[in-house]
């Protein structure tokens, strides 16, 4: 029976087979520990791809080179996303096999005018990004990651809170002794968005003595500005053109006495993005062009120049076709329409602490492998891409032939809630698309949990898809 699918760990008994699972998981754990923003993910993976033999599309266009089967191409989308291609033996017009994931995660962003002082404390004003339970972000050690761009064209990289010896930051909470009114509030109101401000300092700037010295206003803020100028050569005005993200401080960790899981920030959706990227590195000369597409802004609706709703991917495919033969608008349209896609995004894992929100016959479980969500959306499938039965059957055969553990799921009970991915956007081109990813506990919390064997089965499934779909 379907419900009796074996736990995937049973495929990997103690020894070399299990060591492969743990080794892949350790590489992933290191990746998400170091790459906590879309910029950091893009920079790291771009360099790794170039080292693996991928050539930047801009260089190919500049040199006027023609592409042939087996060529590897990479495109960087404004430092916040990537598209990788391995050219297939068949014409691109015949369609591509595409793994599409996102590399942004829920977080706090600094506002454009973030720094202020209140009662002798220096604070940073934030605006949360994506769907979060705001109360989960208080009393945690937090780090600052991002970039400050200056008017002279230079930029300063910010990474404070994750290196050994770094200070950390945090959002304070009301002490239990005075929280009578707070404890009566609904969870959505316990912590308000405007109260998610970071405490970053409390030492006032030393005043200089002298007849011409005026009293300094907001001396603690002034001291922080002095530190910024000394350490980073930036002024308060430079923060107007900064993108600084507030993320949980600390490394991802092995979770459980058996070390079968990983607790870390940003599993949604880097737990799918990373094996998608690693999968395309394994592909040599596929029949159909293989693609790994990593995008930004999924958590806020896939909008903007780096989101899936932009024309980035469509324009990139047009450039690619121009380098493989004779370009035409019709060829581009056919290439997109004839493509197969795994929208590589996470699914909700069954949680024994909260069984009431799940249909036990149609939900994802830790250890049961790669998850297919035929549809997402909410309630009456609103806003979902509902994959065809024919496409699902094709994928079942590919994974069964490769002995990849997989399961099917819905995102909770029918009237419980719901969610979405980039699947419906790619489906507008007429592609075959289905959501396929890794089950996650604590989804959208600062610290999420995944199963190592599910991660590994996702990697194996993604390789099989790129090579055989």
N, C-alpha and C positions, 0 to 999 in steps of 0.2 A: 504493500500500500504506500501511497505518497507520504502519508504522515509518518511512516516507518523508515524513511530515508535514514541511512546510517550516519552517525556523527563522523565528519570528515577526518577527525583525528585518528580514527581507526585505520585510515589509509596510510598513516605515517607512524608505524611503531617505533619504539626507541631505537636509535641508531642513525645511520646516514640519512635515511629518508626524513626523519623528524628534524635532523640538523639543518636540512635545506629550508624547512619552514621557518625555523628560528633565525637562521642567517638572513633570510629575506626580510623578516620582521625587524631585525636589528638595523638593517640598512634603512628601512622606512622610519623606524623610531628616531634615528639620527637625523634624517631629513626633516621630519616635522618639528624636531627640537630646534633646528637651526633656521628653518624657513617658516616664519609665522605670519607673513604678509604675502600678498600676491606679487609684489615687487621682488621680494626675496626668493620666492618660488621660481619666478621667471628667470632671474639672474642665475640661480644655481642650475636649473635644468637646461637653460640655453647653453651654458658652458659645457655641461656634461654631454649634450648632444653634439656640439662642435667637436669635442674630443673623440666622439664615437663616429665621426666622419660625415656629419650633416653640414651642408653648405647653406649660407644665408641666401635667401631668394634675391635680395637686393644686389648681391655680388654677381649672381648668375645673370640678372637682367642687365647689369652694367657691362658684363663681358660678352653678352649676346650668346651665351652657350645654350645648346639644345639639350633637352633632357632625354634620357633613355631608361629602360627598365633597370631597376636596382639603384638608381640615383637617389640620394637622400637630401631632402630640402627642409630648411627650417625658416620660420618667419616670426619675428618678434613684434608683438602688437603694443607699441608704446610702453614697453617695459612692464606690462601687466597681464600678458597672455602670450601664448605660443601656438603655432600650428606646425606640426611635423608631418612630412610626407615621405613615403618610400614608393617610388614610381613602379607600377605594376607592369606585367607583360602585356595585359590588355590595354587598349586606349583608355584614357581617363574618362572619355565620353561614355564608356560602358558602365561607369559607376565606381564608387570608392567604398571601402570598408572603414568606417569612421568611429573612433572612440572619442566621445565628447564629455569632458568633465570641467568643473570649475575650481578655481584656486583661491577664491575669496571666502572668508569665514565671518560669522558674527563677531562683533567686537565693539569697542568704544573708539570714536574718532575725536581728536581735538578740534574744537571750533576754530574759526579763523582768528578771532581775538580771544585767546584762551586764558591768558595769565592775569590773575587779579589777587589782591590781598584782602583778607577779611579777619579782623580781630587778631592780627599778628600771625596769621598763617597764609602762606602762598599756595594758591590753588590753580588748577587747570580745569577749564570748563569743557565738557565733553558733549557729544551727540552720539547716541548709540546707533549701530549699523546692523541692519538685519533683524530677524525675529529673535528677541532675547527675553528671558525672564529676568527682569532688572534686579530683583533681590539676590540673584545668584552672583552678582558682580561686586558685592561689598565684602569687606574684611579679607580680601585676597591679596597676595603679593602680585603686583602688576608691573609690566615693563613697557617702555616706549620704543617703538620701531617705526622708522619712516625716513622721510627726506625733507630737507629745508632748501628751497630754491631761492637764490639771491638775484637781485636785479642785474648783477654783472655777468649772469649766465652760469655761474658756478653753483654747485649744490653740495649740501652737507648731509652725509648719512647719519641717522640717529639710531642707536641701538643701546639702550640703557636698561639694565635690570636683569639681563640673562648671562652676562659674563661674570666670572669669579671675582668677587670683591665689589661688584656693582651695588649701588643702592637700589631699592625697589620702591614702589609707590602704591597707593591704595585709596579706595573709597571707604570712608568710615560708616559705621552703623550706630544706631541709638542703643545705649546700654539697656539691658533687660529691666533694670531697676526703674527706669523712667519710660518704659515702652508700653504702658497701659493702653493708650489710644492707638498707637501703631499696631498693636497686636489684634485690634478689632477690625483693621482694614482688610479688604480683599487683597489677594496676592499681587494683583496687577497694580495696586496702589500703595503697597507697603513701602516701596522705594519709587519715587517719581523720577522721570527721566532727567529733569533739571537738577536733581540732587546727586547725580552720578559724577560728581566733581572730585578730581584727584588732589590729595594733599601732597605737596612736593617740597615744603621747606618751612622753617620757623625761626631762622637766625636773622636778625636785622642787620642792615648794612652799617658799618662803622662810620659815624659822622666825623668829619674833619673839623678841627678847630681853626678859627681864623675870622677876621672881621668881615670878609666878603662871602663867607660860606652861609648859604641859605639852608634852612631845615629841610631835610629830605622827606618827601611824602611817601608813604608805603615803603618803609625801609626793608621789610622782608622781601617784597617783590623786587626792590632795587638790588638786593643781594643776589637773588636768583638771576637777574639780568646780567649782573657782573660775571657770574659763573658761566652763563651762556656765551658771553663775549670772550671770556678767557679760554674756555674749553673748545668752543665751536666757531668762534669769530662770527657770531650772528647777533642781530639786534632784535628788539621786540617787533619792529616793523617787518622783519624777515618772516615772522610767523604767519603773516598774511598769505604768503605763498608756500606754505608747508603742508605736507600730508603726513601726519603722525598718528599712528594707530596704537591704542592701548590694549595690550594682550596679556594673558596670564604669564607670569614669570616662572621660569624653571623648565627643566627637560621633561619630555614624555618619559613615562616609567613603565616597566613591566608591572602587570597587575595580576594578583592572585598568587597563592603559594606555589602553584604549578607553573607560574609565568606564562600562562596560556593566552593572556590578553595584554593590551597596551592601553594605558590611560594617558591622554595627551590633549593638547589644544589643537583644534582645526581638523579633526578627522573628517568632518563635513566641510569640504569634499576632497581633502588631500589623500584620504585613504582610497579613493578611486582614481584621483589624478596621478598619484605615484605609480601604481601598477599599470595604468594606461601608458604612461611614459616608458616604463621599463619594458612593456610588451612590444612597443614599436622598435625598441633597440634590438629586439630579438629577430625582427623580420628582415630577410635578405632580399630575395627576388620574388615577391608575391605575384599571383595571377592578376589580382585587382590592386589598384593603388591603395596602400594602407595609410591611414591618417590618425594622428593623435591631436585633438583640438582641446586646448586648455584656455578657458575664458574667465573673465572677471565679472563682477556685479550680479551674479546669479541670486545672491541673498537679498537683493533689493529690486528684483524684477528683470534682470538681464539687460538693463538699459545702458545708455552711454556708448561712447566710442569703443570701449573695451568689453562691452557686454555682448551676449549672443544675438541681440536684436540689431546690432550694427551690421554694416555690409562687409565687415572685415573678411569673413570666411569666403563669402561669394566673390569678392574682389580678388582674393588670393588664388582661388581656384581658376579664375579667369587668367591671371598672370601665369599660372602653372600650365594651363592649356596652351597659352601663347608660346611657351618654351618647349612644348612637346610636339607641336605641329602647327596647323593653320587655325588661327583663332576665329570663332564666330560666336555670336550671342546664343545661337541655337545649341552649339556644342556645350557651352557652359550649362545651359538649362538641362540638357540631357544628362550631363555628368552628375548634377545635383539630384535630379529625379531618380536616377538609376542607383543611387547609393543606399547602403545599409548602415544603420547607426545603432550603437549601444550608447545611450545617454547614461554615462557612468556616474551615477549619483547614489548616495547612501539611502538605506531604508531603516525603518524603526525596528529595533530588536525587541522581542518579547521580554518583558521585565516581570519576574515573579512578584515584585513588590506592588505592581500596578496591573494586575491581570484584567481588570474590568474594561479597559479601553481597547482590548484586542479581541479579534475573532481567532481562536486558537487553531482553527483549521486553515486560516488564510493569513498567517503572519510569519515573519522571519525569526529564526532562532540562531543563537550563537552555535557555531560548529557545524552548521548544515551547508556551508559553502556560499557561493555566489547567489545573489538574490535578484530575481526578475519581478518587477512591478509592471504588469501588463498595462495598468493605468494608475494614475495618481489622482490629482484633483481633489475635490471635496464633495461630500454628500452624493448628489446624483452625477458623479464623475465630472463636475463642473471644472472647466479649465484644464482638462487632462488630454494627453495623447493616449488613445486607446489602440494599442498595437493589434495587428491582424493575427488571426489564428494561424494563417499560413506562415507568417514570419516566425511566430513562436515555435511552430513545429520544426522549421528549418534549424533554429538555434538549439532546440532540444537534441536533434541528431548530432550536430557538431560537438556539443559538450559531452554527450553520452559516448560518442566514438573516441573522444580523448580522455574519457573517464574523469571528467571534471565534476566535482560535487556542486549541485545547484539546487535552489528552492524557489518557490513562487510566494508572493506576499501582496497584501494590501496595506495601506498606511492607516491601520487602525480600523475600528468598527465604522460602518457606513455613515452614521450621523455624528461621529465623534469629533471630526475635524478634517484634516487633510493637508496637502502640500503640493508643490510643483517643482519642476526641473526645467532644463533647457529642451526637453524632448519635443514639446509642442511647437517650438520655434523651428527646429530643423524639419519637422513634419510638414510645415507649410510648403516646402519644396517638392513634396510628393515622395520623400524618402521613406523607406521602412525604418521605423524607430521604436525602440523599447527601452525602458529604464532598467538598468542592470548595475548593481553595486554591492556594497558591503553593509551588513547590519550594524547599527550603532546604538549603544545605550547612552543616556544623558545627552541626546542630540541637542545642539545649540547651547549647551552649558559650557562654562569655561573649560571644564575637563570632561572629555568624552571617553568612551571605552569601546574597543573593538576586539574581535577574536583574531589571533594571529593566523589560524588556519583558514579563516574566511578571506583574509587578505591574500594569502598565497593562492587559494583557489580562484580568486578574482584575477590575479595575474595570469594563471594558467588559462583561464577562460578567455581572457582578452587576447592572448597570443593565438589561441585556436580561432577566435573570431576573425582576427586580422588576416590569418593565413587561409581560411576556408570559407568564409561567408560569401 
